[in-house]
Protein backbone atom coordinates (compact mmCIF):
# COMPACT_ATOMS: atom_id res chain seq x y z
CA UNK A 1 0.00 0.00 0.00
CA UNK A 2 1.01 3.61 -0.35
CA UNK A 3 2.27 3.21 -3.89
CA UNK A 4 1.25 5.68 -6.55
CA UNK A 5 1.02 4.47 -10.14
CA UNK A 6 0.77 6.60 -13.27
CA UNK A 7 -0.98 5.80 -16.52
CA UNK A 8 -0.17 7.20 -19.94
CA UNK A 9 -3.46 9.00 -20.61
CA UNK A 10 -2.74 12.38 -22.19
CA UNK A 11 -5.40 15.05 -22.27
CA UNK A 12 -5.03 18.60 -23.46
CA UNK A 13 -6.66 20.95 -25.91
CA UNK A 14 -4.93 23.70 -27.83
CA UNK A 15 -6.77 26.43 -29.68
CA UNK A 16 -5.05 28.86 -31.99
CA UNK A 17 -7.00 31.82 -33.33
CA UNK A 18 -5.79 34.51 -35.68
CA UNK A 19 -7.09 36.92 -38.25
CA UNK A 20 -6.94 34.26 -40.92
CA UNK A 21 -7.40 30.91 -39.22
CA UNK A 22 -9.01 29.00 -36.39
CA UNK A 23 -7.84 25.55 -35.40
CA UNK A 24 -8.46 23.07 -32.62
CA UNK A 25 -6.64 19.84 -31.83
CA UNK A 26 -5.98 17.44 -28.99
CA UNK A 27 -2.61 19.04 -28.56
CA UNK A 28 0.81 17.99 -27.43
CA UNK A 29 0.86 19.03 -23.78
CA UNK A 30 0.00 16.14 -21.45
CA UNK A 31 -2.52 16.04 -18.66
CA UNK A 32 -1.25 13.29 -16.38
CA UNK A 33 -3.72 10.81 -14.97
CA UNK A 34 -2.58 9.39 -11.63
CA UNK A 35 -3.70 6.56 -9.38
CA UNK A 36 -3.27 6.82 -5.63
CA UNK A 37 -4.28 3.99 -3.29
CA UNK A 38 -2.48 5.39 -0.26
CA UNK A 39 -5.27 7.47 1.31
CA UNK A 40 -7.61 6.14 3.99
CA UNK A 41 -11.40 6.22 3.87
CA UNK A 42 -11.35 8.96 6.51
CA UNK A 43 -8.88 11.07 4.52
CA UNK A 44 -10.85 10.70 1.28
CA UNK A 45 -14.10 11.55 3.03
CA UNK A 46 -12.63 14.79 4.33
CA UNK A 47 -10.95 15.53 0.99
CA UNK A 48 -14.31 15.14 -0.73
CA UNK A 49 -15.93 17.64 1.64
CA UNK A 50 -18.11 15.20 3.57
CA UNK A 51 -18.41 14.52 7.28
CA UNK A 52 -17.25 11.16 8.62
CA UNK A 53 -20.33 10.65 10.76
CA UNK A 54 -22.64 10.83 7.71
CA UNK A 55 -20.54 9.51 4.82
CA UNK A 56 -17.71 7.13 3.93
CA UNK A 57 -15.77 7.76 0.73
CA UNK A 58 -14.18 4.67 -0.83
CA UNK A 59 -13.07 6.44 -4.00
CA UNK A 60 -12.54 9.99 -5.22
CA UNK A 61 -11.41 11.66 -8.43
CA UNK A 62 -10.07 15.21 -8.42
CA UNK A 63 -8.97 17.59 -11.16
CA UNK A 64 -8.49 21.30 -11.83
CA UNK A 65 -10.00 22.70 -15.02
CA UNK A 66 -7.74 25.51 -16.16
CA UNK A 67 -6.75 27.63 -19.13
CA UNK A 68 -3.55 29.30 -20.21
CA UNK A 69 -3.55 32.05 -22.83
CA UNK A 70 -0.84 33.57 -24.97
CA UNK A 71 -1.69 36.82 -26.80
CA UNK A 72 0.12 38.49 -29.67
CA UNK A 73 -0.95 41.68 -31.39
CA UNK A 74 0.52 42.59 -34.76
CA UNK A 75 0.46 46.38 -34.37
CA UNK A 76 1.02 49.27 -36.77
CA UNK A 77 1.66 52.47 -34.80
CA UNK A 78 0.70 55.65 -36.69
CA UNK A 79 2.03 58.20 -34.21
CA UNK A 80 1.47 61.12 -36.55
CA UNK A 81 -2.28 60.55 -36.38
CA UNK A 82 -2.28 59.24 -32.76
CA UNK A 83 -3.64 55.86 -33.62
CA UNK A 84 -2.58 52.25 -33.62
CA UNK A 85 -4.06 49.36 -35.57
CA UNK A 86 -3.55 45.67 -35.04
CA UNK A 87 -4.80 42.13 -35.49
CA UNK A 88 -4.72 39.63 -32.63
CA UNK A 89 -3.37 36.12 -32.48
CA UNK A 90 -4.42 34.08 -29.48
CA UNK A 91 -3.28 30.65 -28.32
CA UNK A 92 -5.42 29.07 -25.61
CA UNK A 93 -4.64 25.83 -23.81
CA UNK A 94 -7.42 24.17 -21.84
CA UNK A 95 -6.35 21.50 -19.39
CA UNK A 96 -7.39 19.25 -16.52
CA UNK A 97 -4.40 19.18 -14.20
CA UNK A 98 -3.77 16.98 -12.54
CA UNK A 99 -6.43 14.27 -12.58
CA UNK A 100 -5.94 11.98 -9.57
CA UNK A 101 -8.02 8.87 -8.92
CA UNK A 102 -8.01 7.79 -5.27
CA UNK A 103 -9.15 4.40 -4.02
CA UNK A 104 -9.16 3.95 -0.24
CA UNK A 105 -6.20 2.06 1.17
CA UNK A 106 -8.51 -0.19 3.20
CA UNK A 107 -9.77 -1.72 -0.05
CA UNK A 108 -6.39 -3.28 -0.80
CA UNK A 109 -7.58 -6.39 1.06
CA UNK A 110 -10.99 -6.34 -0.68
CA UNK A 111 -10.23 -6.92 -4.39
CA UNK A 112 -13.84 -6.94 -5.56
CA UNK A 113 -14.77 -3.70 -3.81
CA UNK A 114 -11.50 -2.13 -4.92
CA UNK A 115 -12.18 -2.93 -8.58
CA UNK A 116 -15.82 -1.84 -8.43
CA UNK A 117 -14.83 1.43 -6.79
CA UNK A 118 -12.13 2.01 -9.39
CA UNK A 119 -14.59 1.33 -12.21
CA UNK A 120 -16.87 4.01 -10.79
CA UNK A 121 -14.06 6.53 -10.53
CA UNK A 122 -13.05 5.85 -14.13
CA UNK A 123 -16.50 7.08 -15.15
CA UNK A 124 -15.59 10.40 -13.54
CA UNK A 125 -12.31 10.42 -15.48
CA UNK A 126 -14.25 9.93 -18.71
CA UNK A 127 -16.47 12.90 -17.84
CA UNK A 128 -13.37 15.06 -17.42
CA UNK A 129 -12.08 13.86 -20.77
CA UNK A 130 -15.33 14.56 -22.59
CA UNK A 131 -15.74 17.96 -20.92
CA UNK A 132 -12.29 19.01 -22.05
CA UNK A 133 -12.89 17.90 -25.64
CA UNK A 134 -16.28 19.61 -25.84
CA UNK A 135 -14.95 22.82 -24.27
CA UNK A 136 -12.11 22.97 -26.80
CA UNK A 137 -14.48 22.40 -29.70
CA UNK A 138 -16.96 25.01 -28.51
CA UNK A 139 -14.28 27.58 -27.73
CA UNK A 140 -12.74 27.22 -31.18
CA UNK A 141 -16.17 27.68 -32.74
CA UNK A 142 -17.48 30.54 -30.60
CA UNK A 143 -14.41 32.59 -29.76
CA UNK A 144 -13.89 34.31 -33.14
CA UNK A 145 -17.52 35.42 -33.15
CA UNK A 146 -17.62 36.54 -29.52
CA UNK A 147 -14.29 38.37 -29.42
CA UNK A 148 -13.71 39.16 -33.07
CA UNK A 149 -10.44 38.74 -34.92
CA UNK A 150 -10.81 41.73 -37.20
CA UNK A 151 -8.54 44.78 -37.37
CA UNK A 152 -8.65 46.78 -34.11
CA UNK A 153 -7.87 50.42 -33.52
CA UNK A 154 -6.90 52.58 -30.54
CA UNK A 155 -4.95 55.75 -29.81
CA UNK A 156 -1.70 53.91 -29.11
CA UNK A 157 -0.33 50.35 -28.88
CA UNK A 158 -0.66 50.19 -25.07
CA UNK A 159 -4.33 51.09 -25.22
CA UNK A 160 -4.89 48.60 -28.02
CA UNK A 161 -3.26 45.85 -25.97
CA UNK A 162 -5.15 46.74 -22.80
CA UNK A 163 -8.55 46.79 -24.51
CA UNK A 164 -8.02 43.41 -26.08
CA UNK A 165 -6.64 41.82 -22.92
CA UNK A 166 -9.61 43.05 -20.86
CA UNK A 167 -12.17 41.78 -23.36
CA UNK A 168 -10.39 38.44 -23.64
CA UNK A 169 -10.07 38.05 -19.86
CA UNK A 170 -13.76 38.78 -19.31
CA UNK A 171 -14.83 36.36 -22.02
CA UNK A 172 -12.65 33.51 -20.75
CA UNK A 173 -13.70 34.07 -17.13
CA UNK A 174 -17.35 33.65 -18.08
CA UNK A 175 -16.53 30.72 -20.36
CA UNK A 176 -14.71 28.89 -17.56
CA UNK A 177 -17.51 29.56 -15.05
CA UNK A 178 -20.07 28.14 -17.46
CA UNK A 179 -17.93 25.09 -18.21
CA UNK A 180 -17.23 24.37 -14.55
CA UNK A 181 -20.97 24.48 -13.84
CA UNK A 182 -21.64 22.08 -16.72
CA UNK A 183 -18.82 19.83 -15.51
CA UNK A 184 -20.26 19.73 -11.99
CA UNK A 185 -23.66 18.75 -13.40
CA UNK A 186 -22.14 15.98 -15.52
CA UNK A 187 -20.15 14.61 -12.58
CA UNK A 188 -23.24 14.69 -10.36
CA UNK A 189 -25.07 12.61 -12.96
CA UNK A 190 -22.41 9.90 -12.61
CA UNK A 191 -23.22 9.65 -8.90
CA UNK A 192 -26.78 8.55 -9.57
CA UNK A 193 -28.80 6.36 -7.19
CA UNK A 194 -28.59 3.56 -9.77
CA UNK A 195 -24.80 3.80 -9.88
CA UNK A 196 -24.50 3.80 -6.12
CA UNK A 197 -26.74 0.74 -6.00
CA UNK A 198 -24.48 -1.00 -8.51
CA UNK A 199 -21.35 -0.23 -6.52
CA UNK A 200 -22.85 -1.20 -3.18
CA UNK A 201 -24.31 -4.54 -4.34
CA UNK A 202 -21.67 -5.72 -6.81
CA UNK A 203 -19.59 -7.64 -4.27
CA UNK A 204 -20.63 -10.49 -1.97
CA UNK A 205 -21.10 -9.37 1.60
CA UNK A 206 -18.77 -11.08 4.06
URLINBEL-V550856 format. One record per residue. N is the residue number from 1. PSI is psi in whole degrees, 0 to 359 (* if undefined). BURIAL is # if it has 24 or more other ideal C-beta (glycine too) atoms within 12 Angstrom, else .. D_LAST is the distance of its C-alpha to the last C-alpha in whole Angstrom. Layout:
BEGIN
N:PSI:BURIAL:D_LAST  N:PSI:BURIAL:D_LAST
END
This chain:
BEGIN
1:163:.:22  2:352:.:25  3:148:.:27  4:124:.:28  5:154:.:29  6:139:.:32  7:175:.:32  8:19:.:35  9:130:#:35  10:124:.:39  11:124:#:39  12:160:#:43  13:126:#:45  14:137:#:49  15:123:#:52  16:129:#:56  17:132:#:58  18:185:#:62  19:342:.:65  20:353:.:65  21:154:.:61  22:132:#:58  23:150:#:55  24:137:#:51  25:176:.:49  26:7:#:45  27:180:#:47  28:348:.:47  29:129:.:45  30:148:.:42  31:117:#:39  32:130:#:36  33:125:#:33  34:149:#:30  35:137:#:27  36:113:#:26  37:22:#:22  38:350:.:24  39:144:#:23  40:166:#:21  41:317:#:19  42:317:.:22  43:318:.:24  44:324:#:23  45:315:#:23  46:320:.:27  47:326:.:28  48:358:#:27  49:16:.:29  50:164:.:26  51:139:.:26  52:330:.:23  53:352:.:23  54:349:.:23  55:148:.:21  56:121:#:18  57:115:#:19  58:331:#:17  59:153:#:20  60:140:#:24  61:128:#:27  62:152:#:30  63:159:#:34  64:119:.:38  65:121:#:40  66:167:#:43  67:148:#:47  68:132:.:50  69:135:#:53  70:126:.:56  71:135:#:59  72:134:.:63  73:122:#:66  74:105:.:69  75:138:#:72  76:120:.:75  77:108:.:77  78:83:.:81  79:331:.:82  80:331:.:85  81:13:.:84  82:53:.:81  83:155:.:78  84:140:#:75  85:148:#:74  86:159:#:71  87:139:#:68  88:153:#:64  89:127:#:62  90:134:#:58  91:119:#:55  92:130:#:52  93:121:#:48  94:140:#:45  95:159:#:42  96:105:#:38  97:137:#:38  98:144:#:36  99:125:#:33  100:126:#:30  101:117:#:26  102:136:#:24  103:131:#:20  104:140:#:18  105:331:#:18  106:339:#:15  107:358:#:14  108:332:.:15  109:7:.:12  110:78:.:10  111:318:.:13  112:310:.:12  113:325:#:11  114:312:#:15  115:322:.:16  116:318:#:16  117:316:#:17  118:319:#:20  119:324:#:21  120:315:#:21  121:329:#:23  122:335:#:25  123:323:#:27  124:321:#:28  125:318:#:30  126:325:#:31  127:318:#:33  128:317:#:34  129:312:#:36  130:320:#:37  131:320:#:38  132:316:#:40  133:316:#:42  134:319:#:43  135:317:#:44  136:316:#:46  137:313:.:48  138:323:.:49  139:317:#:50  140:326:#:52  141:317:.:54  142:333:#:54  143:312:#:55  144:327:#:59  145:316:.:60  146:318:.:58  147:322:#:60  148:136:.:63  149:24:#:64  150:176:.:67  151:133:.:70  152:152:#:70  153:149:.:73  154:181:#:73  155:333:.:76  156:167:.:75  157:322:#:72  158:317:.:70  159:320:.:70  160:314:#:69  161:314:#:66  162:316:.:65  163:315:#:65  164:318:#:63  165:317:#:61  166:314:.:60  167:321:#:60  168:316:#:57  169:316:.:55  170:318:.:55  171:313:#:54  172:327:#:51  173:315:.:50  174:320:.:50  175:314:#:48  176:322:#:46  177:315:.:45  178:318:.:45  179:323:#:42  180:322:#:40  181:314:.:40  182:322:.:39  183:317:#:37  184:320:.:35  185:319:.:35  186:320:#:34  187:323:#:31  188:326:.:30  189:330:.:30  190:323:#:27  191:52:#:25  192:161:.:25  193:323:.:23  194:320:.:22  195:319:.:21  196:324:.:19  197:320:.:17  198:314:.:17  199:322:#:15  200:340:.:13  201:2:.:12  202:334:.:12  203:145:.:9  204:141:.:6  205:131:.:4  206:*:.:0
END
